[in-house]
C-alpha cells in the first residue's frame, strides 16, 4: 500500500514539475533533506541562497513523502544535498534523479564510518540491518558532513569561494568546539546509558562513549514484554530520564517514565538551529547521567 501511495504522489509530482518549468530569476536554490542541513548551508552562504528543505518540521524522515510543490522546488534547484541514508532518501532519490537528470545529487555523509542496524530473526529468515542514518546528531560526524557540504557549494558557487572558505573556518571551529565539549563532559559522566524512544543518537553514543537504549524495538512500537525488560534494566542501571522526540508517539515513553517515576525530556535532533540544539542536548545528557 505504501508503495502504491508513493507511486501516486510521484506521478502527481512529475506532472507538477512538467507543467511548471522554472523561470529564470537570477537566484539559485539548494535542496536538502533535513533542517540541520539548512543550518550548514546558511552558515556557509548566509541568506543569499534559498534552501528547500524536503522533510518539514515535525515529520518523520523515515516515512515522509514529498509534496508536488516540494518536488517542483527540487526540480528548480542546482543541487540536492542528501544527508545519506534516511528512509526518505532510500525511497525517493532514484525517482528524483529520473525526473531531474540534470540535478546534481551529493551524499554529504560520504567518509563517515557508518553504523549498521541490528539484524533480527523473523520466522525462518533474518532481516539484515541497514545503515543507521543519524550521522548529523554527533559533532564528530557532522564535521564530515560539513566538509562534504562545503565542497559541493564550492563547485556550484566558484565565484563565492573566498566567502565560503571564510565562513567555513568559523562554522568548523564551532563544530570542533562542540566535539571537544562532548568528549570532555561525557568522559566525566557517572552513568553512560540513556533511554530514548527512537534511536536518533547512535553516532553520538558511539563517538562519546555512551550507551543509547531504544524504547522503539527494531523499528516498531514496543511490546509489553519489551517494556518489561526496559523497566527492569532501567532500575538496574539507575536510568534517570527518558528522551523523546516530537515526531514520534510519546505514549509508551510516558508509560515507562510513569512506571519508573522519572521525567521525560524533549529533544529535537531535527532542529534547524543545530548548534544550539546540540548544546541543549549535552546539558540534558549531563543532568540525566550524573
LINVENHU-V845239 format. One record per residue. RES is the residue in one small letter. PHI is phi in radians with two decimals (* if undefined). PSI is psi in degrees with one decimal (NA if undefined). D_FIRST is the distance of its C-alpha to the first C-alpha in Angstrom with 2 decimals. Layout:
# LINVENHU-V845239
res->RES phi->PHI psi->PSI d_first->D_FIRST
res->RES phi->PHI psi->PSI d_first->D_FIRST
This chain:
# LINVENHU-V845239
res->x phi->* psi->-43.9 d_first->0.00
res->x phi->-1.06 psi->-38.0 d_first->3.85
res->x phi->-1.16 psi->-38.4 d_first->5.40
res->x phi->-1.13 psi->-44.5 d_first->5.10
res->x phi->-1.08 psi->-44.2 d_first->6.27
res->x phi->-1.07 psi->-39.6 d_first->8.60
res->x phi->-1.12 psi->-41.1 d_first->9.84
res->x phi->-1.12 psi->-47.1 d_first->10.75
res->x phi->-1.06 psi->-39.6 d_first->12.45
res->x phi->-1.09 psi->-41.9 d_first->14.11
res->x phi->-1.12 psi->-42.5 d_first->15.44
res->x phi->-1.09 psi->-43.1 d_first->16.83
res->x phi->-1.11 psi->-40.7 d_first->18.36
res->x phi->-1.09 psi->-40.4 d_first->19.92
res->x phi->-1.12 psi->-43.7 d_first->21.48
res->x phi->-1.08 psi->-40.9 d_first->22.78
res->x phi->-1.18 psi->-42.4 d_first->24.32
res->x phi->-1.16 psi->-31.8 d_first->25.84
res->x phi->-1.58 psi->-10.0 d_first->27.40
res->x phi->-2.25 psi->70.0 d_first->28.72
res->x phi->-1.15 psi->142.6 d_first->30.65
res->x phi->-1.10 psi->140.7 d_first->32.41
res->x phi->-1.70 psi->141.2 d_first->35.98
res->x phi->-1.01 psi->130.1 d_first->38.72
res->x phi->-2.31 psi->-8.2 d_first->39.57
res->x phi->1.47 psi->-3.4 d_first->41.53
res->x phi->-2.04 psi->157.7 d_first->39.04
res->x phi->-2.14 psi->134.2 d_first->36.46
res->x phi->-1.88 psi->157.3 d_first->33.23
res->x phi->-2.18 psi->135.9 d_first->31.43
res->x phi->-1.84 psi->140.5 d_first->27.76
res->x phi->-2.33 psi->165.2 d_first->26.82
res->x phi->-1.42 psi->-45.7 d_first->23.76
res->x phi->-2.30 psi->162.8 d_first->25.24
res->x phi->-1.04 psi->-40.7 d_first->28.21
res->x phi->-1.04 psi->-26.6 d_first->30.60
res->x phi->-1.22 psi->-34.7 d_first->30.59
res->x phi->-1.04 psi->-40.5 d_first->31.75
res->x phi->-0.97 psi->-47.6 d_first->34.60
res->x phi->-1.11 psi->-45.7 d_first->35.67
res->x phi->-1.06 psi->-42.8 d_first->35.60
res->x phi->-1.18 psi->-33.4 d_first->37.65
res->x phi->-1.15 psi->-33.4 d_first->40.06
res->x phi->-1.53 psi->-25.8 d_first->40.65
res->x phi->-2.20 psi->-1.8 d_first->40.81
res->x phi->1.20 psi->-146.4 d_first->41.50
res->x phi->-1.74 psi->12.3 d_first->40.18
res->x phi->-1.21 psi->-28.4 d_first->40.94
res->x phi->-2.05 psi->134.1 d_first->37.45
res->x phi->-1.22 psi->138.2 d_first->34.36
res->x phi->-2.05 psi->119.2 d_first->31.50
res->x phi->-1.66 psi->108.2 d_first->27.90
res->x phi->-1.62 psi->118.5 d_first->25.85
res->x phi->-1.31 psi->-32.0 d_first->22.15
res->x phi->-1.85 psi->108.0 d_first->21.06
res->x phi->-1.28 psi->166.8 d_first->22.90
res->x phi->-0.97 psi->133.1 d_first->24.84
res->x phi->1.52 psi->-2.7 d_first->23.04
res->x phi->-1.75 psi->153.1 d_first->19.58
res->x phi->-1.49 psi->126.0 d_first->18.16
res->x phi->-1.12 psi->-16.7 d_first->18.55
res->x phi->-1.40 psi->-29.0 d_first->15.92
res->x phi->-2.19 psi->-6.7 d_first->12.94
res->x phi->-1.18 psi->141.4 d_first->14.47
res->x phi->-2.03 psi->132.9 d_first->13.47
res->x phi->-1.22 psi->149.9 d_first->16.70
res->x phi->-1.41 psi->161.6 d_first->17.87
res->x phi->-0.98 psi->-38.1 d_first->19.50
res->x phi->-1.10 psi->-43.3 d_first->22.84
res->x phi->-1.10 psi->-40.4 d_first->22.31
res->x phi->-1.14 psi->-35.8 d_first->21.34
res->x phi->-1.11 psi->-46.7 d_first->24.49
res->x phi->-1.10 psi->-35.7 d_first->26.58
res->x phi->-1.11 psi->-42.0 d_first->25.30
res->x phi->-1.11 psi->-22.6 d_first->26.41
res->x phi->-1.58 psi->-4.4 d_first->29.79
res->x phi->-1.43 psi->154.1 d_first->30.28
res->x phi->-1.40 psi->-30.3 d_first->32.68
res->x phi->-2.62 psi->148.3 d_first->30.77
res->x phi->-2.02 psi->116.1 d_first->27.53
res->x phi->-1.67 psi->105.3 d_first->28.46
res->x phi->-1.32 psi->153.0 d_first->25.74
res->x phi->-1.53 psi->-18.3 d_first->26.39
res->x phi->2.45 psi->-78.9 d_first->25.25
res->x phi->-2.42 psi->25.2 d_first->22.28
res->x phi->-1.22 psi->158.5 d_first->20.08
res->x phi->-1.00 psi->-38.4 d_first->16.30
res->x phi->-0.97 psi->-47.1 d_first->16.20
res->x phi->-1.19 psi->-38.9 d_first->18.63
res->x phi->-1.07 psi->-36.3 d_first->17.05
res->x phi->-1.42 psi->-29.9 d_first->13.87
res->x phi->-2.03 psi->-21.1 d_first->15.93
res->x phi->-1.06 psi->-42.7 d_first->19.53
res->x phi->-1.08 psi->-41.3 d_first->19.36
res->x phi->-1.21 psi->-39.3 d_first->17.85
res->x phi->-1.02 psi->-43.9 d_first->20.40
res->x phi->-1.13 psi->-35.6 d_first->23.12
res->x phi->-1.11 psi->-42.6 d_first->22.22
res->x phi->-1.62 psi->-4.9 d_first->22.75
res->x phi->-2.30 psi->66.1 d_first->25.57
res->x phi->-1.07 psi->-22.1 d_first->27.68
res->x phi->-1.61 psi->-4.7 d_first->30.67
res->x phi->-1.31 psi->127.7 d_first->29.02
res->x phi->-1.39 psi->126.3 d_first->30.48
res->x phi->-2.03 psi->124.3 d_first->27.99
res->x phi->-2.13 psi->127.5 d_first->29.72
res->x phi->-1.54 psi->108.3 d_first->28.52
res->x phi->-1.45 psi->4.2 d_first->30.87
res->x phi->-1.69 psi->-2.6 d_first->30.38
res->x phi->-1.00 psi->131.2 d_first->32.20
res->x phi->1.81 psi->-13.4 d_first->35.16
res->x phi->-1.42 psi->141.7 d_first->33.86
res->x phi->-1.35 psi->103.1 d_first->34.06
res->x phi->-1.24 psi->153.8 d_first->30.44
res->x phi->-1.86 psi->126.2 d_first->29.54
res->x phi->-1.48 psi->141.9 d_first->27.10
res->x phi->-1.18 psi->164.5 d_first->24.73
res->x phi->-1.29 psi->133.9 d_first->25.60
res->x phi->-1.32 psi->148.7 d_first->24.74
res->x phi->-2.58 psi->149.0 d_first->23.85
res->x phi->-1.45 psi->132.9 d_first->24.01
res->x phi->-2.30 psi->99.6 d_first->21.13
res->x phi->1.20 psi->-122.2 d_first->22.69
res->x phi->-1.73 psi->14.1 d_first->24.53
res->x phi->-2.47 psi->170.2 d_first->23.14
res->x phi->-2.01 psi->131.6 d_first->23.16
res->x phi->-1.54 psi->123.7 d_first->20.50
res->x phi->-1.40 psi->136.2 d_first->22.35
res->x phi->-1.30 psi->138.8 d_first->22.54
res->x phi->-1.50 psi->-171.9 d_first->21.87
res->x phi->-1.34 psi->130.7 d_first->24.24
res->x phi->-1.17 psi->127.3 d_first->24.68
res->x phi->-1.57 psi->-5.7 d_first->24.20
res->x phi->-1.45 psi->49.6 d_first->26.53
res->x phi->-1.18 psi->-25.6 d_first->29.57
res->x phi->-1.33 psi->-10.1 d_first->30.68
res->x phi->-1.52 psi->4.7 d_first->31.57
res->x phi->-2.11 psi->123.8 d_first->34.65
res->x phi->-0.96 psi->-36.7 d_first->37.61
res->x phi->-1.07 psi->-46.3 d_first->38.53
res->x phi->-1.24 psi->-32.7 d_first->35.23
res->x phi->-1.13 psi->-25.7 d_first->35.23
res->x phi->-1.07 psi->-36.8 d_first->38.50
res->x phi->-1.25 psi->-41.8 d_first->36.71
res->x phi->-1.04 psi->-41.7 d_first->33.98
res->x phi->-1.08 psi->-46.4 d_first->36.91
res->x phi->-1.07 psi->-41.5 d_first->38.75
res->x phi->-1.19 psi->-38.6 d_first->35.83
res->x phi->-1.13 psi->-44.4 d_first->35.22
res->x phi->-1.03 psi->-45.3 d_first->38.94
res->x phi->-1.10 psi->-40.6 d_first->39.13
res->x phi->-1.12 psi->-43.6 d_first->36.30
res->x phi->-1.20 psi->-34.7 d_first->37.98
res->x phi->-1.11 psi->-35.9 d_first->41.36
res->x phi->-1.27 psi->-27.8 d_first->40.14
res->x phi->-1.55 psi->-33.8 d_first->38.75
res->x phi->-2.08 psi->64.0 d_first->41.65
res->x phi->-1.05 psi->-27.1 d_first->44.74
res->x phi->-1.26 psi->-15.4 d_first->46.93
res->x phi->-1.83 psi->17.2 d_first->45.81
res->x phi->-0.94 psi->-49.7 d_first->46.58
res->x phi->-1.07 psi->-43.3 d_first->49.41
res->x phi->-1.15 psi->-43.8 d_first->47.50
res->x phi->-1.09 psi->-44.4 d_first->44.37
res->x phi->-1.15 psi->-38.0 d_first->46.56
res->x phi->-1.15 psi->-46.3 d_first->48.57
res->x phi->-1.14 psi->-36.1 d_first->45.58
res->x phi->-1.07 psi->-40.1 d_first->44.00
res->x phi->-1.03 psi->-41.2 d_first->47.11
res->x phi->-1.20 psi->-47.5 d_first->46.79
res->x phi->-1.24 psi->-33.9 d_first->43.11
res->x phi->-1.09 psi->-38.6 d_first->43.52
res->x phi->-1.15 psi->-37.5 d_first->46.40
res->x phi->-1.08 psi->-44.4 d_first->44.35
res->x phi->-1.20 psi->-39.6 d_first->41.63
res->x phi->-1.12 psi->-38.5 d_first->44.34
res->x phi->-1.09 psi->-43.9 d_first->46.05
res->x phi->-1.07 psi->-42.8 d_first->42.90
res->x phi->-1.01 psi->-46.6 d_first->42.48
res->x phi->-1.15 psi->-37.8 d_first->46.08
res->x phi->-1.14 psi->-42.0 d_first->45.71
res->x phi->-1.10 psi->-43.6 d_first->42.72
res->x phi->-1.03 psi->-50.9 d_first->44.69
res->x phi->-1.13 psi->-48.1 d_first->47.84
res->x phi->-1.31 psi->-34.9 d_first->46.42
res->x phi->-1.24 psi->-29.8 d_first->43.88
res->x phi->-1.12 psi->-30.1 d_first->46.72
res->x phi->-1.56 psi->-4.6 d_first->48.72
res->x phi->-1.22 psi->138.9 d_first->46.12
res->x phi->-1.23 psi->-47.3 d_first->47.15
res->x phi->-1.80 psi->142.1 d_first->43.68
res->x phi->-1.93 psi->-2.8 d_first->41.07
res->x phi->-1.88 psi->139.5 d_first->37.97
res->x phi->-2.45 psi->150.6 d_first->35.60
res->x phi->-1.70 psi->142.9 d_first->32.52
res->x phi->-2.61 psi->146.2 d_first->29.46
res->x phi->-1.14 psi->-62.4 d_first->26.09
res->x phi->-1.79 psi->130.2 d_first->23.98
res->x phi->-1.29 psi->75.1 d_first->26.01
res->x phi->-1.55 psi->-10.7 d_first->26.65
res->x phi->-1.96 psi->36.1 d_first->30.28
res->x phi->-1.08 psi->-44.8 d_first->30.12
res->x phi->-1.27 psi->-37.2 d_first->32.26
res->x phi->-1.05 psi->-45.6 d_first->34.59
res->x phi->-1.08 psi->-45.1 d_first->35.19
res->x phi->-1.12 psi->-45.4 d_first->35.93
res->x phi->-1.25 psi->-21.8 d_first->38.13
res->x phi->-2.18 psi->21.0 d_first->40.22
res->x phi->1.24 psi->31.8 d_first->40.58
res->x phi->-1.90 psi->167.5 d_first->38.36
res->x phi->-2.07 psi->116.9 d_first->35.94
res->x phi->-1.63 psi->127.7 d_first->32.57
res->x phi->-2.05 psi->118.7 d_first->31.16
res->x phi->-1.57 psi->132.4 d_first->27.55
res->x phi->-1.31 psi->-42.6 d_first->26.65
res->x phi->-1.05 psi->131.5 d_first->22.96
res->x phi->-1.93 psi->110.8 d_first->22.82
res->x phi->0.95 psi->40.0 d_first->21.09
res->x phi->1.43 psi->3.9 d_first->18.53
res->x phi->-2.11 psi->165.0 d_first->17.91
res->x phi->-1.01 psi->141.5 d_first->19.80
res->x phi->-1.22 psi->142.1 d_first->23.21
res->x phi->-1.41 psi->168.0 d_first->24.24
res->x phi->-1.07 psi->-37.8 d_first->27.59
res->x phi->-1.13 psi->-41.5 d_first->29.15
res->x phi->-1.16 psi->-40.4 d_first->28.12
res->x phi->-1.09 psi->-37.9 d_first->29.48
res->x phi->-1.09 psi->-42.4 d_first->32.68
res->x phi->-1.10 psi->-40.5 d_first->33.11
res->x phi->-1.14 psi->-39.3 d_first->32.66
res->x phi->-1.09 psi->-47.0 d_first->35.25
res->x phi->-1.09 psi->-43.9 d_first->37.72
res->x phi->-1.17 psi->-38.1 d_first->37.27
res->x phi->-1.07 psi->-39.4 d_first->37.65
res->x phi->-1.23 psi->-36.2 d_first->40.93
res->x phi->-1.15 psi->-39.9 d_first->42.16
res->x phi->-1.72 psi->4.4 d_first->41.48
res->x phi->0.99 psi->48.8 d_first->42.52
res->x phi->-1.17 psi->132.5 d_first->39.33
res->x phi->-1.93 psi->-6.2 d_first->40.32
res->x phi->-2.84 psi->158.9 d_first->37.18
res->x phi->-2.16 psi->124.2 d_first->33.39
res->x phi->-1.50 psi->138.1 d_first->31.72
res->x phi->-2.37 psi->153.1 d_first->28.65
res->x phi->-2.03 psi->149.6 d_first->26.61
res->x phi->-1.18 psi->-26.2 d_first->25.69
res->x phi->-1.47 psi->3.3 d_first->22.00
res->x phi->-2.09 psi->154.5 d_first->21.39
res->x phi->-1.12 psi->127.5 d_first->21.91
res->x phi->-1.63 psi->-5.8 d_first->25.65
res->x phi->-1.01 psi->-48.6 d_first->26.09
res->x phi->-1.15 psi->-37.6 d_first->26.34
res->x phi->-1.12 psi->-39.3 d_first->28.58
res->x phi->-1.23 psi->-35.8 d_first->30.74
res->x phi->-1.09 psi->-45.2 d_first->31.05
res->x phi->-1.11 psi->-43.5 d_first->32.18
res->x phi->-1.11 psi->-40.1 d_first->34.54
res->x phi->-1.13 psi->-41.1 d_first->36.08
res->x phi->-1.11 psi->-37.0 d_first->36.70
res->x phi->-1.62 psi->-7.2 d_first->38.39
res->x phi->1.01 psi->47.6 d_first->40.09
res->x phi->-2.25 psi->159.4 d_first->39.07
res->x phi->-1.43 psi->158.5 d_first->37.63
res->x phi->-1.67 psi->146.0 d_first->34.23
res->x phi->-2.17 psi->122.5 d_first->34.60
res->x phi->-1.35 psi->130.1 d_first->32.39
res->x phi->-2.27 psi->157.6 d_first->31.63
res->x phi->-2.41 psi->79.2 d_first->29.76
res->x phi->-1.12 psi->-10.4 d_first->29.16
res->x phi->-1.77 psi->15.9 d_first->27.40
res->x phi->-1.13 psi->141.8 d_first->30.54
res->x phi->-1.24 psi->-25.1 d_first->31.91
res->x phi->-1.57 psi->72.1 d_first->35.35
res->x phi->-1.02 psi->-47.2 d_first->34.78
res->x phi->-1.06 psi->-49.5 d_first->38.43
res->x phi->-1.10 psi->-40.7 d_first->39.08
res->x phi->-1.10 psi->-40.6 d_first->35.89
res->x phi->-1.16 psi->-37.1 d_first->36.92
res->x phi->-1.14 psi->-41.8 d_first->40.42
res->x phi->-1.13 psi->-38.0 d_first->39.17
res->x phi->-1.09 psi->-41.7 d_first->36.97
res->x phi->-1.10 psi->-43.4 d_first->40.09
res->x phi->-1.07 psi->-41.7 d_first->42.11
res->x phi->-1.19 psi->-37.9 d_first->39.56
res->x phi->-1.13 psi->-43.7 d_first->39.44
res->x phi->-1.01 psi->-45.7 d_first->43.25
res->x phi->-1.14 psi->-40.4 d_first->43.50
res->x phi->-1.34 psi->-25.6 d_first->40.98
res->x phi->-1.89 psi->5.9 d_first->42.41
res->x phi->-1.25 psi->NA d_first->46.14
